[in-house]
Amino acid sequence: MNPSASRTARARNLILTAMLAGLLPSCAVAPGTGDEEASAPETAAAASAKPAAVEDDEAGETAEAVDPEVVHSTELNVGDCILDETTGEEIGDVDLVPCDQPHTAEVFAAYDMDPGAYPGEEAVTAAGEEFCANELTGYIGENFESPTAPDLSDISIAYMTPTPESWNFGGDREILCYLTTSSGATTTGSLRGALN
């Protein structure tokens, strides 16, 4: 893997409640989003939409912040949380942090595309959208009636895909799906199983 190669990041804002309930067949792109950068100042509504913070460990003590570890985006795994701008056109190195600390994204699925020649940006994008939309409920669940279900109105699905350069020169075939916020706000705590 060529660590200097970047990956393409695409954000697709979803109406998660409707999609998880089976009312939307796939991703719906909100106006003003897509392949361009999407960040906005945190609003009071966005701040209240954050998952609950995980502040205490099992002994009831407040957890200490851990310095981010710089890793390449091709080294991320399902369940990893990062503290970085994740909606830019290309992403290389990212700051890996524990999910119980403020973060901007949480990886929820990964898939290696078939080997061979680079299939083109349109095919890679379509594969990313389909795979990530299909994998979401396996990670966060689908029990909307749960009294402990968090407000997901600010949560978006985004994904990283190989660029022609990372495919051809770095052997990158991975589609990496992650959850982020539409507002650009950070969240604290994992969304894994949040709707179970």
GROMACS elastic network, one bead per residue, 0.5 to 0.9 nm:
[ bonds ]
;  ai    aj funct       b0    kb
    1     4     6  0.88411   500
    1     5     6  0.84145   500
    1    74     6  0.82273   500
    1   166     6  0.81067   500
    1   169     6  0.78871   500
    1   171     6  0.58285   500
    1   172     6  0.68083   500
    2     5     6  0.56792   500
    2     6     6  0.89685   500
    2   166     6  0.71712   500
    2   169     6  0.68569   500
    2   171     6  0.77532   500
    2   172     6  0.84732   500
    3     6     6  0.77665   500
    3    72     6  0.64269   500
    3    73     6  0.86957   500
    3    74     6  0.77889   500
    3    92     6  0.77463   500
    3    93     6  0.84374   500
    3   166     6  0.88836   500
    3   170     6  0.76447   500
    4    72     6  0.83750   500
    4    92     6  0.70374   500
    4    93     6  0.85868   500
    4   166     6  0.86836   500
    4   170     6  0.87461   500
    5    91     6  0.88239   500
    5    92     6  0.66991   500
    5   163     6  0.82374   500
    5   165     6  0.67154   500
    5   166     6  0.51860   500
    5   167     6  0.89950   500
    5   169     6  0.80866   500
    5   170     6  0.68576   500
    5   172     6  0.89910   500
    6    72     6  0.84943   500
    6    73     6  0.77526   500
    6    74     6  0.85249   500
    6    90     6  0.57742   500
    6    91     6  0.52470   500
    6    93     6  0.80978   500
    6   162     6  0.78342   500
    6   163     6  0.70732   500
    6   165     6  0.80379   500
    6   166     6  0.65017   500
    7    73     6  0.73726   500
    7    74     6  0.79264   500
    7    89     6  0.82661   500
    7    90     6  0.52584   500
    7    91     6  0.52271   500
    7    92     6  0.63613   500
    7   160     6  0.61166   500
    7   161     6  0.57621   500
    7   162     6  0.50816   500
    7   163     6  0.54342   500
    7   165     6  0.87614   500
    7   166     6  0.68161   500
    7   172     6  0.86359   500
    8    88     6  0.80236   500
    8    89     6  0.56361   500
    8    91     6  0.62993   500
    8   159     6  0.82857   500
    8   160     6  0.53598   500
    8   161     6  0.52210   500
    8   162     6  0.61026   500
    8   163     6  0.57788   500
    9    35     6  0.77100   500
    9    86     6  0.68924   500
    9    87     6  0.59123   500
    9    88     6  0.61900   500
    9    89     6  0.54667   500
    9    90     6  0.56353   500
    9    91     6  0.65040   500
    9   158     6  0.73070   500
    9   159     6  0.57387   500
    9   161     6  0.64315   500
    9   162     6  0.88904   500
   10    34     6  0.65596   500
   10    35     6  0.54098   500
   10    36     6  0.81069   500
   10    37     6  0.88664   500
   10    86     6  0.84597   500
   10    87     6  0.61969   500
   10    88     6  0.75744   500
   10    89     6  0.70162   500
   10    90     6  0.87747   500
   10   125     6  0.82427   500
   10   128     6  0.89800   500
   10   158     6  0.56788   500
   10   159     6  0.55035   500
   10   160     6  0.62783   500
   10   161     6  0.80686   500
   11    29     6  0.86196   500
   11    33     6  0.71726   500
   11    34     6  0.58239   500
   11    35     6  0.66589   500
   11    36     6  0.84449   500
   11    37     6  0.84889   500
   11    38     6  0.80119   500
   11    86     6  0.82541   500
   11    87     6  0.58736   500
   11    88     6  0.87176   500
   11   156     6  0.74100   500
   11   157     6  0.64546   500
   11   159     6  0.64196   500
   11   160     6  0.87135   500
   11   180     6  0.85763   500
   11   182     6  0.88293   500
   12    27     6  0.66937   500
   12    28     6  0.69866   500
   12    29     6  0.54595   500
   12    30     6  0.74163   500
   12    33     6  0.69751   500
   12    34     6  0.59314   500
   12    35     6  0.84237   500
   12   129     6  0.82048   500
   12   156     6  0.64904   500
   12   157     6  0.57336   500
   12   158     6  0.54902   500
   12   159     6  0.82182   500
   13    16     6  0.86505   500
   13    27     6  0.73315   500
   13    28     6  0.64995   500
   13    29     6  0.55172   500
   13    30     6  0.57550   500
   13    33     6  0.73584   500
   13    34     6  0.81450   500
   13   154     6  0.87924   500
   13   155     6  0.76666   500
   13   157     6  0.61091   500
   13   158     6  0.76014   500
   13   181     6  0.86175   500
   13   182     6  0.66464   500
   14    17     6  0.86330   500
   14    18     6  0.86814   500
   14    19     6  0.74858   500
   14    26     6  0.85844   500
   14    27     6  0.57413   500
   14    28     6  0.54790   500
   14    29     6  0.68105   500
   14    30     6  0.75480   500
   14   153     6  0.89172   500
   14   155     6  0.76989   500
   14   156     6  0.55037   500
   14   157     6  0.65211   500
   15    18     6  0.57735   500
   15    19     6  0.62079   500
   15    20     6  0.86429   500
   15    24     6  0.84321   500
   15    27     6  0.81079   500
   15    28     6  0.72387   500
   15   152     6  0.87642   500
   15   153     6  0.72347   500
   15   154     6  0.89619   500
   15   155     6  0.84733   500
   15   156     6  0.78934   500
   16    19     6  0.50620   500
   16    20     6  0.58491   500
   16    21     6  0.83162   500
   16   152     6  0.69713   500
   16   153     6  0.72618   500
   16   155     6  0.75816   500
   16   156     6  0.76142   500
   16   157     6  0.86796   500
   17    20     6  0.53562   500
   17    21     6  0.61502   500
   17    22     6  0.87727   500
   17    23     6  0.87223   500
   17   142     6  0.88483   500
   17   144     6  0.78614   500
   17   152     6  0.76705   500
   17   153     6  0.79943   500
   18    21     6  0.51132   500
   18    22     6  0.64015   500
   18    23     6  0.51892   500
   18    24     6  0.60303   500
   19    22     6  0.51636   500
   19    23     6  0.55218   500
   19    25     6  0.69085   500
   19    26     6  0.70150   500
   19    27     6  0.78541   500
   19   133     6  0.84024   500
   20    23     6  0.74595   500
   20    24     6  0.79435   500
   20   136     6  0.80952   500
   20   137     6  0.67335   500
   20   141     6  0.87167   500
   20   142     6  0.63839   500
   20   144     6  0.89711   500
   21    24     6  0.78961   500
   21   142     6  0.75653   500
   21   144     6  0.86099   500
   22    25     6  0.67846   500
   24    27     6  0.75366   500
   24    28     6  0.81072   500
   25   133     6  0.89566   500
   26   129     6  0.77718   500
   26   130     6  0.71723   500
   26   133     6  0.63891   500
   26   134     6  0.84802   500
   27   129     6  0.69032   500
   27   130     6  0.81779   500
   27   133     6  0.67988   500
   27   157     6  0.85242   500
   29    32     6  0.84653   500
   29    33     6  0.65587   500
   29    34     6  0.64961   500
   30    33     6  0.57091   500
   30    34     6  0.76960   500
   31    34     6  0.81121   500
   32    36     6  0.80435   500
   32    38     6  0.78824   500
   33    36     6  0.62739   500
   33    37     6  0.74729   500
   33    38     6  0.62507   500
   34    37     6  0.79969   500
   34    38     6  0.82167   500
   35    38     6  0.85530   500
   35    87     6  0.78789   500
   35    88     6  0.77944   500
   35    89     6  0.65977   500
   36    87     6  0.75468   500
   36    88     6  0.68527   500
   36    89     6  0.68028   500
   37    86     6  0.87574   500
   37    87     6  0.53987   500
   37    88     6  0.50256   500
   37    89     6  0.70290   500
   38    87     6  0.61277   500
   38    88     6  0.77319   500
   38   182     6  0.74581   500
   38   183     6  0.79449   500
   38   184     6  0.74680   500
   39    85     6  0.85231   500
   39    87     6  0.79190   500
   39   181     6  0.89963   500
   39   182     6  0.73394   500
   39   183     6  0.60275   500
   39   185     6  0.85023   500
   40    43     6  0.85348   500
   40   182     6  0.79940   500
   40   183     6  0.51365   500
   40   184     6  0.55879   500
   40   185     6  0.80120   500
   41   183     6  0.65943   500
   41   184     6  0.67439   500
   41   185     6  0.73508   500
   42    45     6  0.81588   500
   42    46     6  0.60126   500
   42    47     6  0.65642   500
   42   183     6  0.59918   500
   42   184     6  0.66129   500
   42   185     6  0.53170   500
   42   186     6  0.86367   500
   43    46     6  0.50654   500
   43    47     6  0.61536   500
   43    48     6  0.86650   500
   43   183     6  0.76562   500
   43   185     6  0.83035   500
   44    47     6  0.50548   500
   44    48     6  0.62850   500
   44    49     6  0.87117   500
   45    48     6  0.52280   500
   45    49     6  0.63270   500
   45   154     6  0.87614   500
   46    49     6  0.50346   500
   46    50     6  0.68330   500
   46   153     6  0.84389   500
   46   154     6  0.63017   500
   46   181     6  0.84457   500
   46   182     6  0.86958   500
   46   183     6  0.65965   500
   46   184     6  0.88291   500
   46   185     6  0.68607   500
   47    50     6  0.57155   500
   47   185     6  0.70757   500
   47   186     6  0.84252   500
   47   187     6  0.85179   500
   48    51     6  0.84078   500
   48   151     6  0.83741   500
   49    52     6  0.89193   500
   49   150     6  0.75576   500
   49   151     6  0.53173   500
   49   152     6  0.66289   500
   49   153     6  0.68313   500
   49   154     6  0.64026   500
   49   155     6  0.85350   500
   49   187     6  0.88225   500
   50    53     6  0.81151   500
   50   150     6  0.77304   500
   50   151     6  0.71927   500
   50   152     6  0.78728   500
   50   154     6  0.79603   500
   50   155     6  0.87239   500
   50   181     6  0.88943   500
   50   185     6  0.82695   500
   50   186     6  0.77215   500
   50   187     6  0.53676   500
   50   188     6  0.71701   500
   50   189     6  0.89131   500
   51   150     6  0.58528   500
   51   151     6  0.72599   500
   51   152     6  0.81626   500
   51   187     6  0.62327   500
   51   188     6  0.62238   500
   51   189     6  0.63086   500
   51   190     6  0.77310   500
   51   191     6  0.73866   500
   51   194     6  0.88630   500
   52   150     6  0.77251   500
   52   187     6  0.82281   500
   52   188     6  0.66019   500
   52   189     6  0.64615   500
   53    56     6  0.89993   500
   53   100     6  0.68997   500
   53   101     6  0.79694   500
   53   102     6  0.84201   500
   53   187     6  0.77659   500
   53   189     6  0.54610   500
   54    57     6  0.79119   500
   54    62     6  0.88320   500
   54    63     6  0.83519   500
   54    99     6  0.86902   500
   54   100     6  0.53138   500
   54   101     6  0.77061   500
   54   188     6  0.66849   500
   54   189     6  0.55424   500
   54   190     6  0.87633   500
   55    60     6  0.86756   500
   55    61     6  0.79398   500
   55    62     6  0.53401   500
   55    63     6  0.58963   500
   55    64     6  0.88280   500
   55   100     6  0.72321   500
   55   101     6  0.84051   500
   55   188     6  0.89557   500
   55   189     6  0.89155   500
   56    59     6  0.74797   500
   56    60     6  0.50457   500
   56    61     6  0.50398   500
   56    63     6  0.57611   500
   57    60     6  0.52902   500
   57    61     6  0.55015   500
   57    62     6  0.63208   500
   57    63     6  0.61091   500
   58    61     6  0.74115   500
   59    62     6  0.88856   500
   60    63     6  0.89688   500
   63   100     6  0.83906   500
   63   101     6  0.88480   500
   64   101     6  0.89303   500
   65    97     6  0.89873   500
   65    98     6  0.86265   500
   65   100     6  0.88738   500
   65   101     6  0.67004   500
   66    69     6  0.87741   500
   66    97     6  0.70537   500
   66    98     6  0.74122   500
   66   101     6  0.80357   500
   67    95     6  0.89472   500
   67    96     6  0.87668   500
   67    97     6  0.72404   500
   68    82     6  0.82752   500
   68    83     6  0.77958   500
   68    94     6  0.89145   500
   68    95     6  0.52094   500
   68    96     6  0.52611   500
   68    97     6  0.50118   500
   68    98     6  0.82574   500
   69    94     6  0.81010   500
   69    95     6  0.54378   500
   69    97     6  0.66740   500
   70    93     6  0.63529   500
   70    94     6  0.55885   500
   70    96     6  0.60961   500
   71    74     6  0.82104   500
   71    75     6  0.64529   500
   71    76     6  0.76225   500
   71    92     6  0.85090   500
   71    93     6  0.54509   500
   71    94     6  0.55643   500
   71    95     6  0.64579   500
   71    96     6  0.66839   500
   72    75     6  0.54508   500
   72    76     6  0.73272   500
   72    91     6  0.85199   500
   72    92     6  0.56066   500
   72    94     6  0.59725   500
   72    95     6  0.86526   500
   73    76     6  0.55852   500
   73    91     6  0.67844   500
   73    92     6  0.55805   500
   73    93     6  0.57154   500
   73    94     6  0.61246   500
   73   160     6  0.84888   500
   73   176     6  0.89149   500
   74    77     6  0.85899   500
   74    92     6  0.80302   500
   74    93     6  0.87093   500
   74   172     6  0.75846   500
   74   174     6  0.77135   500
   74   176     6  0.85653   500
   76    79     6  0.86766   500
   76    80     6  0.64277   500
   76    81     6  0.87033   500
   76    96     6  0.83347   500
   76   107     6  0.76229   500
   76   176     6  0.81870   500
   77    80     6  0.56383   500
   77   107     6  0.67227   500
   77   108     6  0.83021   500
   77   109     6  0.80246   500
   77   110     6  0.74258   500
   77   176     6  0.83589   500
   78    81     6  0.88190   500
   78   106     6  0.79952   500
   78   108     6  0.50564   500
   78   109     6  0.54603   500
   78   110     6  0.66462   500
   78   176     6  0.83448   500
   78   177     6  0.84764   500
   78   178     6  0.85635   500
   79    99     6  0.81704   500
   79   106     6  0.63435   500
   79   107     6  0.52840   500
   79   108     6  0.58623   500
   79   109     6  0.81962   500
   79   190     6  0.79760   500
   79   192     6  0.76393   500
   80    96     6  0.70872   500
   80    97     6  0.76035   500
   80    98     6  0.73895   500
   80    99     6  0.71069   500
   80   105     6  0.83631   500
   80   106     6  0.57609   500
   80   107     6  0.54018   500
   80   108     6  0.80301   500
   81    95     6  0.85360   500
   81    96     6  0.59682   500
   81    97     6  0.56542   500
   81    98     6  0.61846   500
   81    99     6  0.52619   500
   81   100     6  0.89288   500
   81   101     6  0.87991   500
   81   102     6  0.89481   500
   81   103     6  0.62306   500
   81   104     6  0.74793   500
   81   105     6  0.55806   500
   81   107     6  0.63342   500
   81   178     6  0.88602   500
   81   190     6  0.82053   500
   82    85     6  0.89690   500
   82    86     6  0.86233   500
   82    94     6  0.66520   500
   82    95     6  0.53946   500
   82    97     6  0.54947   500
   82    98     6  0.79981   500
   82    99     6  0.79972   500
   82   102     6  0.87590   500
   82   103     6  0.54759   500
   82   104     6  0.59874   500
   82   105     6  0.53544   500
   82   106     6  0.65174   500
   82   107     6  0.83447   500
   83    86     6  0.84614   500
   83    94     6  0.72392   500
   83    95     6  0.53588   500
   83    96     6  0.64753   500
   83    97     6  0.66309   500
   83   102     6  0.72935   500
   83   105     6  0.67729   500
   83   186     6  0.80396   500
   84    94     6  0.60737   500
   84    95     6  0.61517   500
   84    96     6  0.85945   500
   84   103     6  0.76140   500
   84   104     6  0.61318   500
   84   105     6  0.77430   500
   85    88     6  0.66640   500
   85    91     6  0.85219   500
   85    94     6  0.84973   500
   85   104     6  0.72335   500
   85   105     6  0.87487   500
   85   184     6  0.83555   500
   86    89     6  0.87176   500
   86    90     6  0.86953   500
   86    91     6  0.71849   500
   86    94     6  0.87129   500
   86   104     6  0.73728   500
   86   105     6  0.71413   500
   86   158     6  0.83068   500
   86   159     6  0.89329   500
   86   160     6  0.88896   500
   86   180     6  0.79092   500
   87    90     6  0.82096   500
   87    91     6  0.84261   500
   87   158     6  0.77515   500
   87   159     6  0.88993   500
   87   180     6  0.89253   500
   88    91     6  0.68062   500
   90   160     6  0.84647   500
   90   163     6  0.84833   500
   91    94     6  0.75684   500
   91   160     6  0.80343   500
   96   103     6  0.87471   500
   97   100     6  0.82883   500
   97   101     6  0.67730   500
   97   102     6  0.81229   500
   97   103     6  0.70901   500
   98   101     6  0.56838   500
   98   102     6  0.83735   500
   98   103     6  0.82488   500
   98   189     6  0.86545   500
   99   102     6  0.71317   500
   99   103     6  0.68253   500
   99   106     6  0.75983   500
   99   187     6  0.86614   500
   99   188     6  0.64212   500
   99   189     6  0.51927   500
   99   190     6  0.55674   500
  100   103     6  0.84066   500
  100   187     6  0.88919   500
  100   188     6  0.54365   500
  100   190     6  0.69158   500
  101   187     6  0.79741   500
  101   188     6  0.53495   500
  101   189     6  0.68039   500
  102   186     6  0.56071   500
  102   187     6  0.52980   500
  102   189     6  0.76552   500
  103   106     6  0.76781   500
  103   180     6  0.87963   500
  103   185     6  0.86006   500
  103   186     6  0.50932   500
  103   187     6  0.54958   500
  103   188     6  0.63174   500
  103   189     6  0.85292   500
  104   179     6  0.82984   500
  104   180     6  0.57939   500
  104   181     6  0.71239   500
  104   184     6  0.72389   500
  104   185     6  0.68744   500
  104   187     6  0.63862   500
  104   188     6  0.88328   500
  105   158     6  0.89392   500
  105   178     6  0.61110   500
  105   179     6  0.53635   500
  105   181     6  0.77007   500
  105   186     6  0.79578   500
  105   187     6  0.80706   500
  106   177     6  0.84652   500
  106   178     6  0.51722   500
  106   179     6  0.51590   500
  106   180     6  0.67738   500
  106   190     6  0.73352   500
  106   191     6  0.79188   500
  107   110     6  0.80293   500
  107   159     6  0.88327   500
  107   176     6  0.70227   500
  107   177     6  0.57568   500
  107   179     6  0.64315   500
  108   132     6  0.84409   500
  108   135     6  0.78641   500
  108   136     6  0.72043   500
  108   138     6  0.88567   500
  108   139     6  0.61408   500
  108   140     6  0.84070   500
  108   176     6  0.78917   500
  108   177     6  0.57187   500
  108   178     6  0.52674   500
  108   179     6  0.70047   500
  108   191     6  0.89159   500
  108   192     6  0.77698   500
  109   131     6  0.85555   500
  109   132     6  0.69274   500
  109   135     6  0.65466   500
  109   136     6  0.78062   500
  109   139     6  0.78040   500
  109   175     6  0.82357   500
  109   176     6  0.60537   500
  109   177     6  0.50653   500
  109   178     6  0.70217   500
  110   131     6  0.87258   500
  110   132     6  0.83514   500
  110   174     6  0.66357   500
  110   175     6  0.56118   500
  110   177     6  0.61157   500
  111   128     6  0.88479   500
  111   131     6  0.78589   500
  111   173     6  0.80601   500
  111   174     6  0.54474   500
  111   175     6  0.51846   500
  111   176     6  0.66946   500
  111   177     6  0.86383   500
  112   115     6  0.85025   500
  112   172     6  0.83198   500
  112   173     6  0.50982   500
  112   175     6  0.62260   500
  112   176     6  0.88090   500
  113   124     6  0.85483   500
  113   127     6  0.84077   500
  113   172     6  0.89359   500
  113   173     6  0.51211   500
  113   174     6  0.61316   500
  113   175     6  0.72681   500
  114   173     6  0.72613   500
  115   118     6  0.83500   500
  115   171     6  0.87633   500
  115   173     6  0.72088   500
  116   119     6  0.81068   500
  117   120     6  0.87912   500
  117   167     6  0.83203   500
  117   168     6  0.77939   500
  118   121     6  0.83817   500
  118   124     6  0.85403   500
  118   162     6  0.89111   500
  118   163     6  0.86607   500
  118   164     6  0.63517   500
  118   167     6  0.64533   500
  118   168     6  0.71300   500
  118   173     6  0.89488   500
  119   122     6  0.80476   500
  119   123     6  0.59633   500
  119   124     6  0.67323   500
  119   164     6  0.89217   500
  120   123     6  0.55368   500
  120   124     6  0.62776   500
  120   125     6  0.86377   500
  120   164     6  0.77240   500
  121   124     6  0.51155   500
  121   125     6  0.59546   500
  121   126     6  0.85092   500
  121   162     6  0.88869   500
  121   163     6  0.78149   500
  121   164     6  0.80553   500
  122   125     6  0.51586   500
  122   126     6  0.61365   500
  122   127     6  0.85930   500
  123   126     6  0.51344   500
  123   127     6  0.61139   500
  123   128     6  0.85865   500
  124   127     6  0.51327   500
  124   128     6  0.61863   500
  124   129     6  0.87388   500
  124   161     6  0.67798   500
  124   162     6  0.77021   500
  124   163     6  0.89492   500
  124   175     6  0.83568   500
  125   128     6  0.50777   500
  125   129     6  0.62278   500
  125   130     6  0.86568   500
  125   161     6  0.73411   500
  126   129     6  0.52163   500
  126   130     6  0.61580   500
  126   131     6  0.84721   500
  127   130     6  0.53177   500
  127   131     6  0.59328   500
  127   132     6  0.83936   500
  127   175     6  0.81063   500
  128   131     6  0.53318   500
  128   132     6  0.59551   500
  128   133     6  0.83840   500
  128   158     6  0.88552   500
  128   159     6  0.65365   500
  128   160     6  0.77482   500
  128   161     6  0.69452   500
  128   175     6  0.60163   500
  128   176     6  0.79027   500
  128   177     6  0.76679   500
  129   132     6  0.55124   500
  129   133     6  0.61080   500
  129   134     6  0.85870   500
  129   157     6  0.89751   500
  129   158     6  0.84157   500
  129   159     6  0.77537   500
  129   177     6  0.89440   500
  130   133     6  0.53975   500
  130   134     6  0.62049   500
  130   135     6  0.87467   500
  131   134     6  0.52403   500
  131   135     6  0.62345   500
  131   136     6  0.88601   500
  131   175     6  0.83131   500
  131   177     6  0.82794   500
  132   135     6  0.51818   500
  132   136     6  0.62654   500
  132   157     6  0.74711   500
  132   158     6  0.79872   500
  132   159     6  0.73386   500
  132   175     6  0.85133   500
  132   176     6  0.80995   500
  132   177     6  0.55700   500
  132   178     6  0.81640   500
  133   136     6  0.56699   500
  133   137     6  0.83736   500
  133   157     6  0.77998   500
  133   177     6  0.89127   500
  134   137     6  0.73540   500
  134   138     6  0.82277   500
  135   138     6  0.55033   500
  135   139     6  0.68688   500
  135   177     6  0.86085   500
  136   139     6  0.54438   500
  136   140     6  0.63499   500
  136   141     6  0.77147   500
  136   157     6  0.84331   500
  136   177     6  0.87732   500
  137   140     6  0.52372   500
  137   142     6  0.57963   500
  137   193     6  0.87624   500
  137   195     6  0.84256   500
  138   141     6  0.57619   500
  138   142     6  0.83132   500
  138   192     6  0.88844   500
  138   193     6  0.83103   500
  139   191     6  0.78883   500
  139   192     6  0.53718   500
  139   193     6  0.60581   500
  139   194     6  0.84742   500
  139   195     6  0.89942   500
  140   191     6  0.58681   500
  140   194     6  0.52156   500
  140   195     6  0.55421   500
  140   196     6  0.70581   500
  141   144     6  0.86200   500
  141   192     6  0.77817   500
  141   193     6  0.53636   500
  141   194     6  0.64570   500
  142   145     6  0.88260   500
  142   193     6  0.87126   500
  142   194     6  0.85454   500
  142   195     6  0.51425   500
  142   196     6  0.62400   500
  143   146     6  0.58129   500
  143   149     6  0.77299   500
  143   194     6  0.85813   500
  143   196     6  0.53294   500
  144   147     6  0.82901   500
  144   149     6  0.64375   500
  144   195     6  0.61782   500
  144   196     6  0.83427   500
  145   148     6  0.85862   500
  145   149     6  0.74289   500
  145   195     6  0.84886   500
  146   149     6  0.52754   500
  146   195     6  0.69306   500
  146   196     6  0.75861   500
  147   150     6  0.86602   500
  148   194     6  0.80242   500
  148   195     6  0.80697   500
  149   152     6  0.85935   500
  149   194     6  0.61336   500
  149   195     6  0.55564   500
  149   196     6  0.82405   500
  150   191     6  0.86401   500
  150   194     6  0.68991   500
  150   195     6  0.77673   500
  151   154     6  0.77945   500
  151   155     6  0.85816   500
  152   155     6  0.51778   500
  152   156     6  0.84273   500
  153   156     6  0.83630   500
  153   181     6  0.88516   500
  153   182     6  0.87706   500
  154   180     6  0.82902   500
  154   181     6  0.52843   500
  154   182     6  0.53778   500
  154   183     6  0.66596   500
  154   185     6  0.87732   500
  155   179     6  0.65339   500
  155   180     6  0.56514   500
  155   182     6  0.60329   500
  155   183     6  0.85529   500
  156   178     6  0.84199   500
  156   179     6  0.56894   500
  156   180     6  0.52844   500
  156   181     6  0.54520   500
  156   182     6  0.58116   500
  157   177     6  0.71224   500
  157   178     6  0.59484   500
  157   180     6  0.63815   500
  157   181     6  0.83445   500
  158   176     6  0.85292   500
  158   177     6  0.59451   500
  158   178     6  0.53858   500
  158   179     6  0.61575   500
  158   180     6  0.69145   500
  159   175     6  0.67985   500
  159   176     6  0.53741   500
  159   178     6  0.57724   500
  159   179     6  0.84028   500
  160   174     6  0.80488   500
  160   175     6  0.57289   500
  160   176     6  0.50798   500
  160   177     6  0.65595   500
  160   178     6  0.82251   500
  161   172     6  0.85730   500
  161   173     6  0.76800   500
  161   174     6  0.63500   500
  161   176     6  0.66213   500
  161   177     6  0.89152   500
  162   165     6  0.78215   500
  162   166     6  0.57143   500
  162   167     6  0.56999   500
  162   171     6  0.89609   500
  162   172     6  0.58133   500
  162   173     6  0.60042   500
  162   174     6  0.65051   500
  162   175     6  0.70653   500
  163   166     6  0.51551   500
  163   167     6  0.59916   500
  163   168     6  0.84429   500
  163   172     6  0.81886   500
  164   167     6  0.51205   500
  164   168     6  0.59729   500
  164   169     6  0.82781   500
  165   168     6  0.52428   500
  165   169     6  0.56443   500
  165   170     6  0.71601   500
  165   171     6  0.89823   500
  165   172     6  0.88088   500
  166   169     6  0.54579   500
  166   171     6  0.63144   500
  166   172     6  0.53486   500
  166   173     6  0.82447   500
  167   170     6  0.56942   500
  167   173     6  0.61375   500
  168   171     6  0.60045   500
  168   172     6  0.76841   500
  169   172     6  0.80991   500
  170   173     6  0.89928   500
  172   175     6  0.89874   500
  179   191     6  0.85209   500
  180   183     6  0.88583   500
  180   184     6  0.76243   500
  180   185     6  0.84358   500
  180   186     6  0.81801   500
  180   187     6  0.84006   500
  181   184     6  0.53344   500
  181   185     6  0.60216   500
  181   186     6  0.72982   500
  181   187     6  0.80416   500
  182   185     6  0.77151   500
  183   186     6  0.88929   500
  187   190     6  0.84737   500
  190   193     6  0.83363   500
  190   194     6  0.78302   500
  191   195     6  0.82323   500
  192   195     6  0.82188   500
  192   196     6  0.88988   500
  193   196     6  0.51615   500
